[in-house]
Amino acid sequence: MSTRPELRRRGALAAACLTAAVLCAGCGSYHAKTALGPARPVTVAVGSPASAPYAPLYEAQANGDFERGAMRITIDHSPGGNPLAALESGSATLAVVSEPALLAARDGGASLVAIGALVGQPLDGIVTLASAAHQASGATGLRGRTVAVGSGALGQAELSSALASTHVAASKVRTVALHGSAAAFLSSTRTAATIGFSWPIIAATLAKAGRTATVVAVQKAGTPTYSQLVVVARVGEAHVDGELLRAFLQSLTRGERAVAENPGAAAATLATANPTIGAGIERAALARMLPLVAPTNPSQPYGYQNPYAWQAFGLWMRSHGLLKQSADAGLAITDEFLPGQGAQTQTGA
């Protein structure tokens, strides 16, 4: 009988985790399929209303993919709520948050682990109504101008990195806090740019209003790449609920494939869940986002997370005062429950 004492990691960080952490039961290459039992209720806490980055989650729910995995899914978005707090309290089974949010929670002592990426790269960007030529040099065009920054320290850190990468002194840029719609803010104020917000939605909203946005993704402006959205579980549940987590990720993978095959249907699903955005904008946002986030390496399943990228991003967060320590940033993830990894769960055809 296998003891399987660790959550599965990759490469050198896998060896590091053997001595740095004792996590859940579950690693190895045996791929036996286990049939699921009766449907289990699963509450997924999310931090924002339905929009393009969440499309695989909502599409899997709408298409019955979770039901095929013997799960009754409730997607819980409470305005002003904290998905990780809901997860830690036990009121949610899983949470969907950003990589920075998870690392900050773990830095504060939370026993949580990312089991897969919903969106495996940042969607934050410097968005401006200026011409593409004006923004060709990245943050250089912000010198002497006003930038609206997202709430929290992450947006400020992203802006700081962008300015440093082009040798623009922070004192040469004025910042304001943005409240409400970033697209409306850009259109109605003298703000030159926004940073710290999901640029596909902003660009799609501006396009509908007849305005053209120029975007510089933060990972091209000095910020290390990170996962915009990850699926998070409690480490304790990962010890004993491997079948459920595998079934969830297999169902989510079906949702991702459905979005890629029919973005229009996915946009309609999102608009039903969140009528304030509308199917047209969701469709335009998906058109901008999907080419960037589609899996490109056949050896890496949907949801893949690179531990070395996590480690590098943790070091960046620490350098900007967002973490007290970053030694375990690469250990905040596991691939144990991804399709094709570890023991597999039978979730239907």
C-alpha positions as CSV (number, residue, x, y, z in Angstrom):
1,M,0.0,0.0,0.0
2,S,1.5,3.3,-1.1
3,T,1.9,5.9,1.7
4,R,2.3,8.7,-0.9
5,P,3.3,11.3,1.7
6,E,3.8,14.4,-0.6
7,L,1.9,16.5,-3.0
8,R,3.5,16.1,-6.3
9,R,5.9,18.8,-7.6
10,R,8.2,19.0,-10.5
11,G,12.0,19.1,-11.0
12,A,14.4,20.4,-8.2
13,L,11.5,22.0,-6.3
14,A,10.0,18.5,-6.0
15,A,13.1,17.4,-4.1
16,A,13.0,20.6,-2.0
17,C,9.5,20.0,-0.9
18,L,10.4,16.5,0.5
19,T,12.3,18.3,3.2
20,A,10.5,21.6,3.4
21,A,6.9,20.4,3.8
22,V,4.7,17.5,4.7
23,L,1.6,17.8,2.7
24,C,-1.1,15.5,1.3
25,A,-1.2,11.9,0.4
26,G,-0.8,11.7,-3.3
27,C,2.0,11.2,-5.8
28,G,3.3,8.7,-8.2
29,S,2.7,7.7,-11.7
30,Y,0.1,4.9,-11.2
31,H,-2.9,6.0,-13.3
32,A,-5.6,3.7,-12.1
33,K,-9.2,5.0,-12.7
34,T,-11.5,5.1,-9.7
35,A,-15.3,5.4,-10.3
36,L,-17.1,8.1,-8.4
37,G,-19.9,7.6,-6.0
38,P,-23.0,9.7,-5.4
39,A,-22.9,13.4,-6.3
40,R,-21.2,15.6,-3.7
41,P,-22.0,19.3,-3.1
42,V,-19.1,21.5,-4.0
43,T,-19.1,25.3,-3.3
44,V,-16.6,27.3,-5.3
45,A,-15.9,30.8,-3.9
46,V,-14.9,33.4,-6.4
47,G,-13.9,37.0,-5.9
48,S,-15.6,38.6,-8.9
49,P,-18.8,38.3,-10.9
50,A,-18.8,36.1,-14.0
51,S,-16.5,37.4,-16.8
52,A,-14.2,36.1,-19.5
53,P,-11.4,34.8,-17.2
54,Y,-13.9,32.5,-15.4
55,A,-15.4,31.2,-18.6
56,P,-14.3,27.5,-18.2
57,L,-15.8,27.3,-14.7
58,Y,-19.2,28.7,-15.8
59,E,-19.2,26.7,-19.1
60,A,-18.5,23.4,-17.3
61,Q,-21.3,24.2,-14.9
62,A,-23.8,25.1,-17.8
63,N,-22.8,22.0,-19.8
64,G,-23.3,19.5,-17.0
65,D,-19.6,18.6,-16.9
66,F,-19.5,18.8,-13.1
67,E,-22.6,16.6,-12.9
68,R,-20.8,14.0,-14.9
69,G,-18.1,14.2,-12.3
70,A,-20.6,13.4,-9.6
71,M,-20.6,17.0,-8.2
72,R,-23.3,19.5,-7.5
73,I,-21.5,22.8,-8.0
74,T,-22.5,26.1,-6.5
75,I,-20.5,29.2,-7.6
76,D,-20.5,31.6,-4.7
77,H,-19.7,35.3,-5.5
78,S,-20.5,37.4,-2.5
79,P,-19.8,41.1,-3.3
80,G,-17.0,42.3,-1.0
81,G,-16.4,38.7,0.1
82,N,-13.1,37.0,0.5
83,P,-12.9,33.6,-1.3
84,L,-9.9,32.4,0.7
85,A,-11.6,33.3,4.0
86,A,-14.6,31.3,2.9
87,L,-12.3,28.4,2.1
88,E,-10.5,28.5,5.4
89,S,-13.7,28.8,7.3
90,G,-15.1,25.7,5.6
91,S,-18.0,27.5,4.0
92,A,-16.5,26.8,0.6
93,T,-14.9,23.6,-0.8
94,L,-12.6,25.4,-3.3
95,A,-11.7,29.0,-4.0
96,V,-10.6,30.7,-7.2
97,V,-8.2,33.6,-6.6
98,S,-5.0,35.1,-8.1
99,E,-1.6,33.7,-7.5
100,P,-0.6,36.8,-5.6
101,A,-3.6,36.5,-3.2
102,L,-2.7,32.8,-2.5
103,L,0.9,33.6,-1.8
104,A,-0.1,36.4,0.5
105,A,-2.4,34.1,2.4
106,R,0.2,31.4,2.8
107,D,2.7,34.1,3.9
108,G,0.2,34.8,6.7
109,G,0.0,31.2,7.7
110,A,-2.9,29.8,5.7
111,S,-2.6,26.1,4.9
112,L,-3.8,26.3,1.3
113,V,-2.5,24.9,-2.0
114,A,-3.2,25.7,-5.7
115,I,-4.3,22.5,-7.5
116,G,-4.5,24.0,-11.0
117,A,-4.5,27.3,-12.9
118,L,-7.8,28.6,-14.4
119,V,-5.8,31.4,-16.2
120,G,-2.1,30.6,-16.2
121,Q,-0.7,34.1,-16.9
122,P,-1.5,37.6,-15.8
123,L,-4.2,39.6,-17.5
124,D,-3.2,42.9,-15.8
125,G,-1.8,45.4,-18.2
126,I,-1.1,49.1,-18.8
127,V,-4.1,50.2,-20.8
128,T,-4.2,53.6,-22.5
129,L,-6.2,55.4,-25.1
130,A,-3.0,56.8,-26.6
131,S,-1.8,55.6,-30.0
132,A,0.1,52.3,-30.3
133,A,3.1,54.3,-31.5
134,H,3.0,56.5,-28.3
135,Q,3.0,53.3,-26.1
136,A,5.6,51.3,-28.1
137,S,8.2,51.9,-25.5
138,G,6.0,50.7,-22.7
139,A,6.0,52.7,-19.5
140,T,8.2,55.5,-21.0
141,G,5.0,57.1,-22.3
142,L,3.7,57.5,-18.8
143,R,6.3,60.1,-17.8
144,G,4.6,63.3,-16.6
145,R,1.2,61.7,-16.8
146,T,-1.5,60.3,-14.4
147,V,-2.1,56.6,-14.0
148,A,-5.1,55.0,-12.3
149,V,-3.9,52.1,-10.2
150,G,-5.9,49.1,-9.0
151,S,-6.7,48.8,-5.3
152,G,-4.1,47.1,-3.1
153,A,-0.4,47.0,-3.3
154,L,-0.1,44.7,-6.4
155,G,-1.0,47.4,-8.9
156,Q,1.5,49.8,-7.3
157,A,4.2,47.1,-7.5
158,E,3.4,46.4,-11.1
159,L,3.6,50.1,-12.0
160,S,6.9,50.4,-10.1
161,S,8.4,47.5,-12.1
162,A,7.1,49.0,-15.3
163,L,8.7,52.4,-14.6
164,A,12.0,50.8,-13.4
165,S,12.2,48.7,-16.6
166,T,12.2,51.9,-18.7
167,H,14.2,54.0,-16.2
168,V,11.3,56.4,-15.5
169,A,11.5,57.8,-11.9
170,A,8.3,57.1,-9.9
171,S,8.2,60.8,-9.0
172,K,7.6,61.6,-12.7
173,V,4.2,59.8,-12.7
174,R,1.1,60.8,-10.7
175,T,-1.1,58.0,-9.5
176,V,-4.8,58.0,-8.5
177,A,-7.0,55.3,-7.1
178,L,-9.6,54.0,-9.5
179,H,-13.1,53.2,-8.4
180,G,-15.7,51.7,-10.7
181,S,-15.2,50.9,-14.3
182,A,-11.7,51.3,-15.6
183,A,-12.9,51.8,-19.2
184,A,-15.3,54.6,-18.0
185,F,-12.6,56.1,-16.0
186,L,-10.2,56.3,-18.9
187,S,-12.9,57.8,-21.1
188,S,-14.2,60.4,-18.7
189,T,-11.0,61.7,-17.0
190,R,-7.6,63.0,-17.9
191,T,-6.0,59.8,-16.7
192,A,-3.5,58.6,-19.3
193,A,-3.6,54.9,-18.3
194,T,-4.8,52.3,-15.9
195,I,-2.8,49.4,-14.4
196,G,-3.9,46.5,-12.2
197,F,-7.1,45.5,-14.0
198,S,-8.1,42.8,-16.4
199,W,-7.2,44.4,-19.8
200,P,-9.3,42.1,-22.1
201,I,-12.5,43.4,-20.4
202,I,-11.3,47.0,-20.5
203,A,-10.3,46.8,-24.1
204,A,-13.6,45.1,-25.2
205,T,-15.6,47.7,-23.3
206,L,-13.7,50.6,-24.9
207,A,-14.1,49.0,-28.3
208,K,-17.9,48.9,-27.9
209,A,-17.8,52.6,-27.2
210,G,-15.8,53.2,-30.4
211,R,-12.5,53.8,-28.6
212,T,-9.2,51.9,-29.3
213,A,-7.1,50.7,-26.4
214,T,-3.4,50.1,-26.4
215,V,-2.2,47.4,-24.0
216,V,1.2,46.6,-22.6
217,A,0.9,43.4,-20.6
218,V,2.6,43.6,-17.2
219,Q,4.7,40.5,-17.9
220,K,6.2,42.5,-20.8
221,A,6.8,45.5,-18.6
222,G,9.0,44.2,-15.7
223,T,6.6,42.0,-13.7
224,P,7.4,38.3,-13.7
225,T,4.7,36.1,-15.1
226,Y,2.1,34.7,-12.7
227,S,-1.3,33.0,-12.8
228,Q,-4.2,35.4,-12.9
229,L,-6.6,32.8,-11.4
230,V,-5.9,29.5,-9.7
231,V,-8.1,26.8,-8.0
232,V,-7.2,26.6,-4.4
233,A,-7.9,23.8,-1.8
234,R,-7.2,23.3,1.8
235,V,-4.1,21.2,2.4
236,G,-6.1,19.0,4.8
237,E,-8.7,18.2,2.2
238,A,-6.0,17.4,-0.3
239,H,-4.9,14.6,2.0
240,V,-8.2,12.8,1.8
241,D,-10.2,14.2,-1.1
242,G,-8.0,13.5,-4.1
243,E,-10.8,11.9,-6.1
244,L,-13.0,15.0,-5.7
245,L,-10.2,17.3,-6.7
246,R,-9.3,15.2,-9.7
247,A,-12.9,15.0,-10.8
248,F,-13.3,18.8,-10.5
249,L,-10.2,19.5,-12.6
250,Q,-11.2,16.9,-15.3
251,S,-14.6,18.6,-15.5
252,L,-13.0,22.0,-15.6
253,T,-10.8,20.9,-18.5
254,R,-14.0,19.9,-20.4
255,G,-15.3,23.4,-19.8
256,E,-12.0,24.9,-21.1
257,R,-12.3,22.9,-24.3
258,A,-15.9,24.0,-24.7
259,V,-14.9,27.6,-24.4
260,A,-12.2,27.2,-27.0
261,E,-14.5,25.4,-29.4
262,N,-17.5,27.8,-29.1
263,P,-16.6,31.2,-27.5
264,G,-19.9,32.6,-28.6
265,A,-21.8,30.0,-26.5
266,A,-19.4,30.7,-23.5
267,A,-20.1,34.4,-23.8
268,A,-23.8,33.8,-23.7
269,T,-23.3,31.6,-20.6
270,L,-21.3,34.4,-18.9
271,A,-23.9,37.0,-19.8
272,T,-26.6,34.9,-18.3
273,A,-24.6,34.7,-15.1
274,N,-23.7,38.4,-15.1
275,P,-26.0,40.5,-17.3
276,T,-24.2,43.7,-16.3
277,I,-21.4,43.0,-18.9
278,G,-23.3,41.6,-21.8
279,A,-22.6,38.8,-24.3
280,G,-21.1,41.2,-26.9
281,I,-18.4,42.4,-24.5
282,E,-17.8,38.9,-23.1
283,R,-17.4,37.6,-26.7
284,A,-14.9,40.4,-27.5
285,A,-13.0,39.9,-24.3
286,L,-12.7,36.1,-25.0
287,A,-11.5,36.8,-28.5
288,R,-8.6,38.9,-27.0
289,M,-7.9,36.5,-24.2
290,L,-8.1,32.9,-25.6
291,P,-5.1,33.1,-27.9
292,L,-3.0,34.1,-25.0
293,V,-4.1,31.5,-22.5
294,A,-4.6,28.4,-24.7
295,P,-2.4,25.4,-23.7
296,T,0.5,25.2,-26.2
297,N,2.6,22.3,-24.8
298,P,1.0,18.9,-25.3
299,S,3.0,17.5,-22.4
300,Q,1.4,20.1,-20.0
301,P,-2.3,19.6,-19.3
302,Y,-4.7,22.5,-18.9
303,G,-4.1,23.9,-15.4
304,Y,-0.4,23.4,-15.5
305,Q,1.6,25.6,-13.1
306,N,5.4,26.1,-13.3
307,P,7.0,25.9,-9.9
308,Y,10.0,27.9,-11.0
309,A,7.8,30.7,-12.2
310,W,6.0,30.7,-8.9
311,Q,9.3,30.9,-7.1
312,A,10.5,33.8,-9.2
313,F,7.2,35.7,-8.7
314,G,7.4,35.1,-4.9
315,L,10.8,36.7,-4.9
316,W,9.4,39.6,-6.8
317,M,6.6,40.0,-4.4
318,R,9.0,40.0,-1.5
319,S,11.2,42.6,-3.1
320,H,8.2,44.9,-3.3
321,G,7.2,44.3,0.3
322,L,4.2,42.1,-0.6
323,L,5.5,39.1,1.3
324,K,7.5,38.7,4.4
325,Q,9.2,35.6,3.0
326,S,9.1,33.8,-0.3
327,A,11.1,30.6,0.4
328,D,8.1,28.3,-0.3
329,A,6.4,30.2,-3.2
330,G,7.3,27.3,-5.6
331,L,5.8,24.9,-3.1
332,A,2.4,26.5,-3.1
333,I,1.2,24.3,-6.0
334,T,0.7,20.7,-6.9
335,D,0.2,18.9,-10.2
336,E,-1.1,15.7,-8.4
337,F,-4.7,16.3,-9.4
338,L,-4.4,17.5,-13.0
339,P,-5.7,15.2,-15.8
340,G,-3.0,12.6,-16.6
341,Q,-1.2,13.1,-13.3
342,G,-1.4,10.8,-10.3
343,A,-4.3,8.3,-9.9
344,Q,-7.1,9.2,-12.3
345,T,-10.8,9.4,-11.5
346,Q,-13.4,8.2,-14.0
347,T,-15.8,11.0,-14.7
348,G,-17.8,9.8,-17.7
349,A,-17.3,9.9,-21.4
